[in-house]
Every structure is written in structure tokens, then in C-alpha cells.
């Protein structure tokens, strides 16, 4: 089936998801204001903005499946590295310097931790994250590594369906039989895997049409997502408070409905170059907003009315995110791609040379030692 044109509506949804997370951090996070956020924003309109990350994961499942169709595993992993690392490296360096110079929101960053963070594998290396938001990147990386197994075989409808059903099955068994916190939960991402599989299921609907099997993947993914969503909603409560879980589940359902509307073509009319521009700012905005924008709010609180301060800092972070995209991501990405391709070529040639030399080494006669009897 021929590739379809870019879904600009997904750029818009990514940007809305990022704004939800920004609003949550800037208006509902106590430590940004150095007091209860409810005292500053009594209505707490962005209290459930953390669900923007869940929408990110749904979109990621959709987009990764779409963009990797027809690719080899090397091309797939290369595209992910080129997409993620340029802005991420900048954010690690900038946030490490800022946190060390003005440790308002977090303690100073140790440079061994910063170096480990540059790999994006700091969590398995046992190092703390330089920025709190990096936990989602580790989840994305695990999804890419797991999905690369089916990319390696070659994407087909049947294989992708098998991947989703197999992953959901392992998640179900692990949740039922394995103690919380054990390694299988970390490898399988039992709390977030259903969001990725739902996104993949929605892409299968978009590409091949809505089948009962695709709807089953999406419905099963939603049901498996509910317990983690309710648990996360409960964690948002202060000591002694009880936060109901149903609003979070309702908003999670809205995220699923938005993706269903995309998959079924109901939002195909939402298009425009401006959506692509907004979508391009999403990743740098997500990486930088809390540790830079949150620091500005902490330092300027009390000097500027809170709503105006949040609006101004948010606008500034969006402009900064666009600058990072324009002057870091766009020029660095092709350089990184060429460097990785060159490195891959050298390694491939060295491997071939080693293989070619091995038979000659094996055919070399071995001279017996003249030991006295």
C-alpha cells in the first residue's frame, strides 16, 4: 500500500499534549511556587495535565509504526537516534549548568551523572536523571528496542498484530504473577506498554481499515491502561487527601477517542503548515520547560501576577523551543546521520575483513612442539 501524506493533525495533537504537561508543571506543581499550588491557582485547571504524556505515548505508537513501515532495523534505529539526540544533548548540558549555578528546583548535577545522561541510558547505568522529564525518554527507548524486533523481521499486518498481542499478553501475566518493581515490569513497561500498543493498533486501523482485531487491541490496551492511570491520579494527592480516579480515566478515554478520530479519518480536514511548525517545537519544549521555565517562575513569583507570569514564561519557552529546533536540531541532525552512517560503514568493513581473514588463519598449519618423551 502506498505511503499516505503527512498527518499534520498529529503535529497539532503533540503540541497540545506538550502544552498540557507545561500547564501542569507551571500551575499544579508546588515546588515551582514554593507553596501549595492551589493557593496560587485555586481552580487547578491543569491538574490532570500529566495525561499529556499518555497522549504522547499513544501518538508515538502510531507514528513509529507508520514511519518504520518498509524500513530495515538499521534505518529505523538510525532515524530514532537522529531525531532524539541533538536537542537532548543540548538540554542535558544546559540544564546541568543551570542546576549547578542556580539550584532552585533541584540539587546541583554531578558531572559523572551528566555524562551518563548524554547516553540516554542513565537509568540502567544507575545515575539520576539530569531533568525530571527524562523518564519518558527511557520509556520511549524501550519501546523502540522492543519494536525493532518486529522491524528486523519486516513489518506486516500479521507480525505487528502478533507483536501487540504478545506484548499485551506478557504485560497481563507479569502484572498478575510478578511482584511490583521486579525486572520484568521494567523491561516490559507494564504501566505504559498498553499506550504504545494502542497507538500501533490505531495506525493499523488507519492503514488497513478498522477491523475487529484492531479494535480488540485498542480496547484491551485501554483496559490495561486504567489501573496505572488511577494509581498515578492518586499520587497527585497531598498527604491526607483523596483524589478520585474517574476524571483521569475519563480524560484518558478522550485521548483514545482523539486517536480513533485520527485513525478513522475524521480529523483529516485539520491540516496546515503552521501545525508542522508547532509540532517541531514540541520535543525541545518538553525537554527544557520545567528546568528553565520553572526556574524563572520560582525566581519571579511575587513580582508578576501569577497568570501573566505563567503565560509569559510559556510563550518564552515556545520561542526558545523553536530556536532550538531551527538552530540545533535541523543543522545537527544531518551531521549526526552522516557520522553514524560513516561509523556503521567502517564497522561493517572491519567485520567483513575479519571474517575474510579467519579461514586463512584456520588453514595455517600448527607446528608440533618437539618435547622429549
C-alpha positions as a printed Julia matrix, in Angstrom:
373×3 Matrix{Float64}:
   0.0     0.0    0.0
   1.35    3.43  -0.92
   2.51    5.72   1.83
  -0.04    8.31   2.86
   0.68   12.04   3.21
   1.89   13.54   6.47
  -0.78   13.66   9.15
  -0.44   17.25  10.24
  -3.15   16.77  12.83
  -0.7    14.63  14.81
   1.68   17.6   14.99
  -1.15   19.62  16.48
  -2.02   16.89  18.98
   1.64   16.61  20.02
   1.74   20.33  20.66
  -1.48   20.18  22.71
  -0.03   17.3   24.73
   3.12   19.32  25.39
   1.07   22.35  26.46
  -0.91   20.17  28.86
   2.31   18.99  30.5
   3.68   22.54  30.63
   0.47   23.84  32.2
   0.53   21.03  34.75
   4.12   21.77  35.79
   3.64   25.55  35.86
   0.29   25.66  37.68
  -0.05   22.46  39.71
   3.48   21.74  40.94
   4.03   23.02  44.46
   7.79   23.34  44.34
   7.68   25.74  41.4
   5.76   28.23  43.58
   7.39   27.26  46.91
   3.91   26.74  48.4
   0.71   24.88  47.68
  -0.17   25.43  44.03
  -3.87   25.57  44.96
  -3.17   28.81  46.78
  -1.94   30.36  43.53
  -4.4    28.69  41.12
  -7.44   27.63  43.17
  -9.33   26.12  40.23
  -6.37   23.84  39.27
  -7.47   23.74  35.63
  -4.37   21.74  34.6
  -4.39   19.28  37.49
  -4.6    16.34  35.06
  -2.12   17.79  32.57
   0.25   14.89  33.24
  -2.02   12.88  30.95
  -0.38   14.77  28.11
   2.46   12.24  28.44
  -0.05    9.43  27.93
  -1.22   11.11  24.74
   2.45   11.38  23.7
   2.83    7.63  24.08
  -0.33    6.95  22.05
   0.95    9.2   19.26
   4.39    7.6   19.46
   2.97    4.12  18.89
   1.08    5.41  15.85
   3.96    7.42  14.36
   6.71    4.87  14.97
   4.72    2.14  13.28
   3.88    4.47  10.39
   7.42    5.78   9.86
   9.16    2.4   10.14
   6.98    0.55   7.59
   9.22   -0.71   4.81
  12.44    0.13   6.66
  15.21   -2.11   7.89
  16.15   -2.2   11.53
  19.35   -0.21  10.93
  17.47    2.59   9.19
  14.82    2.54  11.91
  17.29    2.87  14.8
  19.32    5.48  12.91
  16.23    7.63  12.35
  15.36    7.43  16.06
  18.87    8.43  17.16
  18.99   11.35  14.72
  15.57   12.52  15.9
  16.19   12.28  19.64
  19.79   13.09  20.43
  20.62   16.63  19.12
  18.07   18.53  21.24
  18.53   16.07  24.08
  22.31   16.61  24.29
  21.76   20.37  24.39
  19.18   20.02  27.15
  21.49   17.84  29.27
  24.34   20.34  29.06
  22.19   23.44  29.58
  20.17   22.01  32.47
  23.31   20.65  34.16
  24.88   24.11  34.06
  21.69   25.86  35.2
  21.03   23.39  38.03
  24.61   23.75  39.24
  24.57   27.56  39.03
  21.04   28.18  40.34
  19.9    25.08  42.26
  16.35   26.29  42.9
  14.31   23.35  41.64
  16.83   20.54  42.01
  20.24   19.95  43.6
  23.42   20.59  41.59
  24.2    17.98  38.95
  27.28   15.8   39.32
  29.23   15.67  36.09
  29.51   11.88  36.08
  25.71   11.82  36.12
  25.6    14.38  33.31
  27.95   12.27  31.18
  25.82    9.18  31.79
  22.72   11.17  30.84
  24.26   12.01  27.47
  23.84    8.35  26.52
  20.12    8.44  27.41
  20.75    5.14  29.23
  21.44    6.76  32.6
  18.67    4.85  34.34
  20.09    1.35  33.71
  23.53    2.81  34.47
  22.25    3.74  37.93
  22.64    7.5   37.51
  19.97   10.09  38.35
  18.3    11.98  35.53
  19.56   15.49  34.91
  15.96   16.56  34.2
  12.86   15.07  35.73
  11.1    14.78  32.37
  13.72   12.36  31.01
  11.84    9.38  32.42
   9.59    9.42  29.35
  12.6     9.15  27.04
  13.7     5.94  28.73
  10.19    4.6   28.17
  10.37    5.61  24.5
  13.76    3.95  24.1
  12.47    0.67  25.5
   9.55    0.82  23.08
  11.92    1.39  20.16
  14.12   -1.53  21.19
  11.15   -3.86  21.57
   9.56   -2.72  18.31
  12.87   -3.09  16.49
  12.46   -6.86  16.89
   9.49   -6.85  14.54
  11.11   -4.22  12.28
  14.07   -6.59  11.96
  11.73   -9.3   10.67
   9.94   -6.86   8.37
   6.66   -5.14   9.17
   3.5    -6.85   8.0
  -0.03   -6.6    9.32
   0.17  -10.06  10.85
   3.54   -9.53  12.51
   2.55   -6.18  14.01
  -0.68   -7.63  15.34
   1.3   -10.51  16.81
   3.7    -8.05  18.43
   0.84   -6.12  20.06
  -0.97   -9.23  21.27
   2.24  -10.81  22.54
   3.3    -7.66  24.41
  -0.14   -7.19  25.97
  -0.22  -10.86  26.95
   3.16  -10.64  28.66
   2.07   -7.45  30.43
  -1.08   -9.15  31.71
   0.82  -12.19  33.0
   3.53  -10.03  34.58
   1.01   -7.82  36.38
  -0.8   -10.9   37.7
   2.17  -13.01  38.78
   5.31  -10.88  39.2
   5.85   -8.62  42.25
   5.82   -4.89  41.56
   9.21   -3.39  40.82
  10.74   -6.63  39.56
  12.86   -6.6   36.4
  10.12   -7.93  34.05
   8.0    -4.88  34.87
  10.89   -2.62  33.89
  11.66   -4.46  30.65
   8.04   -4.76  29.53
   6.98   -1.3   30.8
   3.82   -2.8   32.24
   2.36    0.6   33.15
   2.87    2.25  29.75
   3.07   -0.6   27.22
  -0.73   -0.52  26.57
  -0.46    3.09  25.43
   2.14    2.21  22.82
   0.21   -0.86  21.63
  -2.97    1.21  21.36
  -1.12    3.72  19.18
   0.14    0.89  16.97
  -3.4    -0.53  16.8
  -4.74    2.85  15.71
  -2.15    3.01  12.94
  -3.19   -0.43  11.71
  -6.76    0.91  11.51
  -5.55    3.93   9.58
  -3.51    1.86   7.11
  -5.66   -1.24   6.68
  -9.08   -0.18   7.91
 -10.87   -0.75  11.24
 -11.01   -4.5   11.81
 -12.36   -6.33  14.83
  -8.82   -7.42  15.69
  -7.56   -3.82  15.7
 -10.46   -2.71  17.86
  -9.66   -5.59  20.2
  -6.04   -4.41  20.55
  -7.2    -0.87  21.31
  -9.9    -1.95  23.77
  -7.56   -4.33  25.59
  -4.91   -1.63  25.73
  -7.36    0.85  27.24
  -8.49   -1.6   29.93
  -4.89   -2.41  30.85
  -4.08    1.33  31.0
  -6.78    2.15  33.53
  -5.15    0.77  36.74
  -1.89    2.68  36.15
  -3.86    5.83  35.35
  -5.91    5.59  38.56
  -2.74    4.91  40.56
  -0.99    7.94  39.06
  -4.03   10.12  39.8
  -3.86    9.03  43.44
  -0.19   10.0   43.64
  -1.14   13.59  42.78
  -2.93   13.98  46.12
  -1.34   15.71  49.09
  -0.97   13.82  52.35
  -4.4    13.15  53.82
  -6.25   13.99  50.59
  -8.14   11.57  48.38
  -8.21   12.23  44.63
 -10.89   10.37  42.65
  -9.6     8.37  39.72
 -12.59    8.67  37.39
 -11.72   12.13  35.94
  -8.3    10.81  34.89
  -9.88    7.72  33.32
 -12.4     9.93  31.52
  -9.61   12.11  30.12
  -7.62    9.01  29.15
 -10.69    7.88  27.23
 -10.75   11.26  25.49
  -7.13   10.74  24.4
  -8.1     7.36  22.94
 -11.09    8.94  21.17
  -8.87   11.6   19.61
  -6.54    8.93  18.24
  -9.54    6.93  16.99
 -10.73   10.04  15.14
  -7.3    10.32  13.5
  -7.25    6.62  12.58
 -10.74    6.74  11.07
 -10.0     9.89   9.06
 -12.46   12.11  10.92
  -9.78   14.75  11.5
  -8.28   14.69   8.01
  -9.55   18.24   7.49
  -7.18   19.51  10.21
  -4.11   20.48   8.24
  -1.75   23.37   7.65
   1.93   24.19   7.65
   1.5    26.01  10.96
   0.73   22.67  12.63
   4.05   21.27  11.41
   5.85   24.31  12.86
   4.12   23.84  16.22
   4.89   20.13  16.15
   8.58   20.88  15.56
   8.73   22.83  18.84
   7.18   20.05  20.9
  10.26   17.99  21.73
  12.58   20.89  22.75
   9.68   22.46  24.66
   9.13   19.27  26.61
  12.85   18.86  27.37
  13.52   22.4   28.6
  10.33   23.88  30.0
  10.43   22.61  33.59
  14.06   23.21  34.49
  14.34   26.56  32.69
  10.78   27.92  32.73
  10.1    26.57  36.2
  13.25   28.27  37.45
  12.07   31.61  36.02
   8.71   31.24  37.73
  10.39   30.38  41.03
  12.62   33.43  40.87
   9.95   35.88  39.65
   6.99   34.69  41.71
   5.52   37.52  43.73
   6.92   40.14  41.35
   4.48   39.44  38.49
   0.83   38.31  38.69
   0.82   34.5   38.5
  -1.37   34.1   35.37
   0.67   36.7   33.48
   3.92   35.11  34.63
   2.85   31.64  33.51
   1.64   32.95  30.14
   4.85   34.92  29.53
   7.17   32.08  30.56
   5.2    29.59  28.45
   5.43   31.87  25.41
   9.14   32.33  26.02
   9.68   28.58  26.26
   7.85   28.04  22.97
  10.06   30.62  21.25
  13.16   29.01  22.78
  11.97   25.59  21.62
  11.59   26.87  18.05
  15.12   28.35  18.18
  16.49   25.0   19.38
  14.71   23.24  16.54
  15.89   25.76  13.94
  19.49   26.21  15.04
  20.31   22.9   16.77
  18.1    20.07  15.56
  17.97   20.99  11.87
  21.72   21.55  11.33
  22.98   18.84  13.73
  20.66   16.03  12.62
  22.21   15.55   9.13
  25.71   15.76  10.59
  24.84   13.09  13.14
  23.28   10.94  10.43
  26.42   11.11   8.28
  28.66   10.39  11.27
  26.63    7.34  12.29
  26.5     6.05   8.7
  30.26    6.5    8.39
  30.85    4.69  11.67
  28.49    1.91  10.62
  30.31    1.57   7.3
  33.72    1.31   8.96
  32.46   -1.29  11.41
  30.87   -3.26   8.58
  34.09   -3.21   6.52
  36.16   -4.24   9.53
  33.78   -7.11  10.28
  33.98   -8.32   6.67
  37.76   -8.09   6.75
  37.92  -10.09   9.98
  35.64  -12.76   8.53
  37.76  -12.96   5.37
  40.93  -13.37   7.42
  39.53  -16.07   9.69
  39.67  -19.04   7.2
  43.27  -18.25   6.31
  44.18  -18.3    9.97
  42.42  -21.62  10.43
  44.29  -23.18   7.49
  47.73  -22.23   8.84
  49.43  -25.44   9.93
  50.36  -25.78  13.57
  53.88  -26.96  14.21
  54.07  -29.63  16.89
  56.45  -28.87  19.73
  59.46  -31.15  19.97
  59.08  -32.28  23.53
  61.28  -35.08  24.86
  59.46  -38.31  25.58
